[in-house]
Amino acid sequence: MARVLKRESAKRDLIAQWVWYAENASIEIADRFLLATENSLEALAERPGIGVACGFRSTGLETLRRFPVGEGFEKILLFYLPLSDGVDLVRILHGHRDLKTLFEEGLF
């Protein structure tokens, strides 16, 4: 079975996004977001190459890929590094943020 590693930064992002949905939408939508995220991570772990390469040149980010959560949460992106047996989840961020600056400043 493929594995999903979650960095502390990704865990914090996941909690923050759940709280945002819970406060601004509903607990049901927040829970649906968690389920959609887990479903997307399972798909990525099985086929890490399906995400889009980010193209960052910073050390450690050369192989970083992104993939939308899906199931109605496509604006939320999963940023991960492919592993031989799964994925290493680095961040979970809204796609409208200044992503290049965040990653190049080392916020991963």
N, C-alpha and C positions, 0 to 999 in steps of 0.2 A: 504494500500500500504506500502511496506517495505521501510525503510529509509536508506540513506547513509550519515553518518557524515564524514566530511573530516577535519582532523587536519591541522593546519597551515603548519606543516612539509610536509604533503602529498600535499597540494596545491603548496608549493614551488617546490617540486619534479616534479609535473605535469607540471608546467610552464617551469622548467629547461629542462625537457625532450622534450617538444614541441619545445623550442628554439633550442635544439640540432638537432632535425630532420629538422627544418626549415632551419638551417644554413648548415647542412651536407647532406641533401637529397633534400627536397623541401617543400614548404608550403602545398601542397596537401598531402604528406606523414605525415607531422606533424598533419594536421587536421584529417587524417585517424586514427592516433594514438589516438587522443582525443576521437573520436567516438568509437574506439575499447575499450578504457578504460571505457567509460560510459556504454557500453554494458556489459562488464565484471562485473562492479560494480552493475548493475541492477540484473544480474544473482546471484551474491553473496548475495545481500540484500534479495532476495527471498529464497535462500538456503545457509545460512552462513556456513554450515558444509561441503560444497564441497571442500574447500581448504585444503591444507595439514598442519597439526600441525607443528610448527617450533621446538618445544621441548626446548625452552629457559627456564632456571630456574630463571632468574632475576625477581624480584618483578614487577608485572604489565605486564609481558610478558608470563606468563604461558599458556594463552589461545590464544596467537598470532598465526595466520594462514597465509599462503601465497597462492597466486593463480596467474597464468600467465595472462597477458592481453589478449593474443590470437589474432586472425585475422592477423597473420604475425608478432606480437610483443611479442612472447612467452618468450623472454629473459628478458623482463621487468616484474617484479613481484609486485603484490599488497600485502602489508602486512596490515592485519586488525584484529580487535578483533570482534568476533561475539556478536551481541546484540539480545535480545529477539525479536526485530522487525526490524532487519537489520544488518548493519555492521558499525564499526568505523574504517575508513581508517587511518592508522598510517603513512605509508611511501609508496613510489613508487620508486623501485630501480632496477638497472640492476643486474641480477642474478650472474654476475661474480665478483661482489664486495665482500669484506670481511664482509659479512653480520653479522656473529656472533659478531665480534668485534664492528661493528657499533651499534648494539642493546645493547650489554653488557656495552658499554661505555655511554649509555643513549642517543644516538642520534636518538630519536624517538619523 
